[in-house]
Amino acid sequence: MSPTASAFLLTAPAAVPLAVAGAYALAAPRTRPTAKAFAAELIEARQRVSAQGPVLVAEMPEPDEVPKQHVRDWAGLVSPAVILTCGSLFAADVDSGGSRRAYSGLLRADALTAWMLLVVGAVALIACGSAPAYLSGERDAGRASERTVWRYHVLVQAFLAAMCLAVVTANLGVLWVAIEATTIVTAFLVGHRRTRTSVEAAWKYVVICSAGIALAFLGTVLIYYAARQAGIAEAWALDWPTLVARADRLDPAVTRLGITLIVLGFGAKAGLIPLHAWLPDAHSQAPAPVSALMSGVLLSVAFAAILRYRVIADAALGVGFTRVLLAGIALLTLALAAGLLLAQRDYKRMLAYSSMEHMSLIALAAAIGSPLALSAALLHIAGHGLAKSVAFCASGRILQITGTARIGRVRGLLAQAPPLAGAFGLAVVALMAFPPFSLFASELGIARAGFAAGGRLGWVLAVALLLVLVAFAALAARTARMLLGPGTPAGESPSGVWPLLLGLAACAGLGVALGPLTDLLHAAAQAIGG
């Protein structure tokens, strides 16, 4: 691959979503609501107060201005297609362990980059493919106007650009900036509906994640300081390959403190203890496709940053430090998630706590650190992203059909909307790690690696498996209550179901055979294996 082609492919995953966001911005509605329309907004807002809380800002358009599904809603699929294409080309080029660089090393692609681009692209395809049907339902319910839909598209594309930049950059400072950018963009998406609960969730998300990002910033500064003290030039002091190559020169005390702050800081964005409290509120209040992106890939992109730093820490401090740190955080997060799943009565919050459960398993695999464990962790990232995006997108349509997020008030989904309910049920089955879905293979790999490591890790893994069984029981009982029972057929648009079926097929395919992705998975695990 030529340097020009490498530069183009490294730039495109972030540049194309920004270009699509710019195109949406240029197509923004130019008219403002009339006095008649504004009066209709206030009347409609008062009618909705008792059902979903006070509406802070209502943007109800006049009925004759509301289209069913706008062609522009489908334009967002351009970005996932480009991201998947770039990831596939890099996968074919770097799966042997090599890498591609551009812009003096600022952007870099190795096997882990290719794997994460494929995951981001696949989850974005499901989320953006489900968006037209979801937005049509929001328009029909009077919760969206052309202006709010336009704002949604711009923010989602900016969100994709920030995540891709975090994946393709080799500079740890730019990595921090990109993850901070995801916080800023998604804060507006969490509060998109502008109800009291959604705005509260957005503020909670901003406050907690900003605290986490501040810790990660301090950790990054400390790593930079250690690199400069080790004689690394200023221009390369935050370059990941340079730090990996010279990690043995870093001051152990400074590096230990910096890595701890980074794990806690980026762990906040990954939904890990102790800065996890934003996750259930944000995921339950954000639009369903946004929840799919946040749970399916944002958490994983943040944890991929931790995996990068883990290589530096293991080379500078030995494997024992990060093993104890990550194993402790993973076990505490898993225990909390399992306990909260038992008491959960909201199905979107149930899916959010399930995300914490799966991120803790990924953290536990990273703590084990063997090639098998790291391969299983990366496979788990892909499987969880696909299954959780399907579950969240389906839950958004279920909310529109039933009008409630309470588990106890939803019955007979299989009778009301069989394709949608089937997709939701299969997604939960995948999250419970049933074969043939890939989460079965990845969790089996984590278990094998943990018991093979022996010692205290074997006991930690045994406790983790007991907690996973608790979460399994909670998910099974609540999902069965929602799906079974009598109901009146409600119908479902095929345009809203096909992305879900595609995601389930991909998740099952990864569980049966990796095929051409086998070498890429092993190469990605080797890249973060130290």
N, C-alpha and C positions, 0 to 999 in steps of 0.2 A: 504494500500500500504506500503510495507516494506521500510526502509531507503535506502537499496541498489537500489531498483526499483526507488525510488524517485530521487536518485542521478543520475541514468542512464538517466531517462527521462528529468531531468533538464539539463544534459550535452549534450544530443544528438542533440537538435535543433541547437546549435552552432558548435558542434564538427563534425557532419556529413557533413555540407557544407564545412568546412575546409578540411576534408578528401577528399571530391570530388574535391576540388580545388587542393589539392596535387596530386591526380590521374591525373588531367588534366596537371599539371606541369610536371609530369614524362613522359607524352605522348607528350611533346612539340616537334615541328619539329626541327630536328637536323641540317638540311642543310641550308646553306645561299644562297641567290640569286646569279646566275651566272652573268657574265658581260652582256651576251645577255638579260637575264631577267631584269637586272637593266636598260639597255637601253630601253627595252619595257616599263618599269615603267615610265621613263622620258617622252617618247612619249605620253603615255596614260595620264599622268598628265597634259601635255600641252594642250591636247585636251579637258580636263575637266575644265580647268581654266575659260573659258568663261561661262560655265554652272553653276558652283558651287563655284567659287572663287579659289584662289591659294591653291594648295595642298602642305603642308609643308613636309610631308614624304609620299611617295607612296610605296606600297608594293604589286605590281601587279605580281602575279605568272604567269608562262607560261600556255597557255590554256590547255595543256594536263594534268596539275597537279590539275585542279579545279574540285572537285566532285560536284554533284548536292546537295545532302544532305548526310552528313557523319553520321554514326551511333553514333559517339561520341557526336554529337549535342543533342541526346536524353538522354544522361547520366545525364544531369542536372536535370531531373525530379526526381531523387532519393531524393534530398534534400527537395523539397516541400512535397513529400510523407511522409518523416520522420517527418517534422514539423507538418503536419496535423495529423499524428498518435499520436504524443506526445500531441498536443493540445487537441485531442479528449479524450485521456486517462485522462488528467488532468481535462477536463470538467466533466467527469463522476465522478471524485474523489473529486473535491473541490467546486462544484456548491452549496453546502450547506453552504458555508461561511468559510470553513476551509482553511488551507494552507499546503504546503509541503516545506521543507527546506533541504539543503544539503551544505556540506563544511562549517560547522560552521555558517550557515546563509548567506553565500555569494550569493548563488543562492536560489531563493524562487519562488514558484508558488501559486498564489491565483486565484480567478475567473477572474480577469482582465488579468492576465498572460495567462490563457487558452484561453480567448476570442481573445487576440491579436495574439497568436500563430496560431489560426484558420484563422484569417484574413491574416496574413503574408503567411501562407501555401497556402491558396486559391489563393491569388493574384500571388504568385510565381509559382503556377501550371499553371496559364494562361500565364504568361510571359515566363516561360521556355518551355511550350508547343508550344508557338508561335515562339520561337526562331529558330528552324530548318528551317521553311519556310522563315523567314526573312533573315537568314544568307545565305540561298541558293540564294535568290534574290540579296543579296549583292555580292556574288561570281560571279553570272551571269553578273552583271553590272561592274565587275572589281574593286569594292571598298573594297574587302576583300580577304585576302590570308589565308592559313592555319595558319600562325603565328599570324595574327590579330584575327582570330577566336579563336585560343587557348588562347590568352591574354584576349579576351572577356569572355570566360567561367571561367577562373581563377578569374577574378575580380568580376563577378556576384556572384559566390559562396562565395567569401570573403564578399561581400556586404550582402548576406543573413545571414552569420554567425554573422556579427556585429549587424544587426538588432535584431536577436534572442537573442544575449547576452544582449542587452539593455532591452529586454522584460523580461528575466528570472532573472536578477540580483536584489538583494535587497539592494545592496550597492550603494548609490548615486554617489560615486566617480567612481565606475566601470561603472555606467550608463553614466556618462559624457565621459569616455574613449571610450565606445562603440559607442556613437553618433558621437564623433570626428573621430573614425575609419571609419564610413560611409562617412564622408566628404572626407577623403583621398582616399578611394577606388573609390567613384563615380566621383571624379574629373578626373581620368583617363578614366572612361567610358564616361563622357560628351564629352571629347576631342577625343573619339575613332576614328572618321573618319579623324582627323588630317587636316581638312580644316581650313582656317583662321577664319571663323565664329565659328567653334566648339572649337578651341583652345582659342579664346577670351571668349567664354561662360564658358569654364573650369576655366580660370583665374578669371573671375568675380565671379564664384561660390566659388572658393577657398577663395578669398579675403573677400567677404561679409560673408560667413558662418564661416570663421575663426574669424572674428570680433564678430559674434554672439556667437560662442563657447567660445571665450575669456570672454565675459560678463557672460555666464553661469558658467564658471570656477570661476570667482570672486564671483558670487552668491553662488556657492557651498562652497567656502572657508568661506564666511561669515556665512552660516548655520552651518558649522563645528565649527567655532569660538563660535557661540551662544550655540551650544550643549555642548562644553567643559566648557563654562562659567556656564552652567546650571548643571554641575556636572556629565554629561554623560561620561563614560569611553572612552578613545581614540579609542579603537577597535570598539566601537558601535556608535561613534559620527555621522557616515554617514549611519547607518543602518535604513532603512525606517520604519519598524515596531517600533523600539525603539524611533525614533523621533516623530512618531504619538502618541505613548503612553505618551510621556513627553513633548509634544509641548507647554503646558501651562507654562513650566518653561523657555522657550526661551525668550531672551531679545526682546521686541517688535520692538525697533528702528532698531536693527541689522537685525532682521528677515524681517522686511518690506523692507529694502534696498536689502537684499539678494534675496527675492522672486521677486522683481521688475527686478533685473538683470537676474534672471533665466527665467522669462517669456519672456523678450526681447531676451535673448540668444537662448533658445530653440524655441521661436517663429520664429526666423530667419529660422531654419530648417523646421518649420511647414508652412512657406510661409506667415507669418503675418507681418503687418506693425510694425516697419519701415524698417526692414532689409529683404525685400521681393524681391528686384530687380533681384536677381539671378535666380528666379524660371522660368520665361518665356524663358529666353535664354537657361538655362540648359535643360529644358524639350523639347525645340524645336530642340536642336542639338544632344542630346543623341540618341543612337539607340532606336528604338521604344519599345522593351521589357524592356529596362532600364528605359525609361520614365514611363512605366507602373508601375514598382517597386517603382520609386521615388515618383510619384504622388499617387499611390495606397496605399503604406504602409510606406514609409520613413516619409512623412509628419505626418502620424498618429502615428508612433512610437515616433517621437519628441513631439507630443502633449500629448501622454500618459505619458511622463515624466512630463509635466506641470500638468497633472491631479494628479500625485503622490504628487507633491509639493503643489498643492492646498489644499490637506487634511491637511498638516502640517500648512499652512498659516491660514486656517480657524480656526484650533484649537488654534493657537497662537495669532491671530489678530482679529478674528471674520470674519464673512462671507462678511462684507461690503467692505473690502479692495480689495480682489480678484474679487468681483463682479463688482466693478467700473472699475478696471484695465482691466479685460477680456472683459467686455461689450464695453468699449471705443475702444480697439484694434480691436474687431470684427466688430464694425460698420464702422470704418475707412477703414479696409481692404475690407469689402463688398462694400462700396461706390467706392473705387478705382477699384476693380475688375469689377464692373458693368459698370463704365465709360470706362474702357479699352476694355471690350468686345464689346461695341458699335462701337469702332474705329478699331477693329481688322480685318486684312486681311490675316492672316496666320492661317491655321486650327490647327497646333500643338500648336502655341502660344495661340490660342483660348481655347484649352483644358487646357493649363497651367493656364490661368486666371480663368477658371472655377474651378480649384483646389483651388485657393485662395478664391473664393466665398464659396465653401463648407467647407473649414477649418474655415472660419469666422462664419459660422452657428454652427459648432461644438464648437467653442470658446464661442459663445453666449449661447449655451445650458449649457456649463460649468459655465458661469456667473450666470445663473438662479439657478443652483445647486440643484434643487429638485430631488427626485428619478425618476420622470417621465422624467425630462429634461436630466438627466445623462444616463438613459436607452436609450432615443432617440439619444443622442450623440454617444453612443457606436454602436447602430444600424446604424447610419449615417456613422460612420467610416467603417463598413463592407460594406454597400451598395455602398458608394462612391468608396471604393477600388476595388470592383468587376466591377462596371460600367466604372470607369476611366481606369482600366487596359485593358478592352475590347476596349474602344475607342482609346487608344494610340496604342495598337498592330494593330488594324485595320488601323489607320492612317499611320503607317509605311509601310504597304503593299500598301495603296493608293498612297503614295509618290513614291514607286517603280514602280507602274503601270503608273502613270500620269507624273512622273518626275518633279513635282512642288508641293510646299506647299502653293501656293497662292490660296485663296478661289475663286477669280475671274476667275482663269484659269482651274478650275475643274468643269465639267458639266457632267450630265448623268451617274453618277456612278452606278445607279441601272440598266442601260442598259449594262454597261461595265462588271461589276462583281457583279451580284445580291446577292450571299450569303455574300460577304464581305461588300458591301454597306448596305445590310440589317442589318448586325451586327453593323456596325458603326452607322446607323440611330437609331437603338433600344437602343444602349448605350447612345446616346445623349438624347433620349426620357427618359431614366432612370435618367440621370443627371438633366433633367428638372422636375423630381419628378412626373412623371405620374404613376398612378397605372397600373399594379399590382406590380411595382418594389418597393423595400424596402425604397427607398429615399422618396417616398410619405408618408409612415407610419412614418418615422423618422422626416420629416419636420412637419407633422401634430402634432406629439408629442411635438416637440419644441414649436410650436405655442400655443398649449394648455397649456403647462407648463408656458410659458411666460405671457399669458393673465391671467392665474390663480394666478400668483405671484402678479399681479396688480402693482399699483404705477408707478414709472418711467420705470420699465422694460416693462410694457405694451406699452408705447410710443416708447421705443427703438425697441421693436419687430415690431411695426407697420411700423416704418421707414425701418427696415430690410426687411420686406415683400415687400414693394414697390421697394426696390433695387433688390430683387430677381426677381420680375416681369420684371424689365429692363434687367437683365441678361438672363432671360427666352426668351424674345423677340429677343435678339441678337443671342443666340444660335439657335433658331428656324429658323430665317431668313437665316443665313449663311449655316446651314446644309441643308435646303431645296434647296438652290441654287446649292450646290454640288451634291445632289442626283438626282435631276430632270433634264429632258432634254434628247435629243438624244445622243446616244453613240454607239461605236463599241464593241461587246463582246470581253473581254480580257481573260476570264477564270481565275480560281483560284484553287490552289491545296487544296483538302479536308483537308490535314494535317495542313493547316494554318487557317482553319475555325473552326474546332471542339473545340479548347480551348475557342474561342470567344463565341460560342453557349453555352458551359458549364458555362461560367461566367455569361451570361445573364440569364440562367435557374436558377442559384444559387441566383442571385439578385432578380429575380421574386419570387422564392420560399420563400426567407426571407420576402418579402412583403406580401405574402399570409398568411403564418403561420410559426412561429418560431419553433414549434414542441418541440423536446427535448432541444433546445437551450434557451427556455423561462426562465427556472430556472437559467441557467448560466448567461444570460443577467442581470437579476435582482440582482444576487449575485455580479456580476462585478460592477454594479452601486452602490450597497451597500458598496463595498470595497473602493470606492473613494468618498463616500458620507459624510465622516467625522464621 
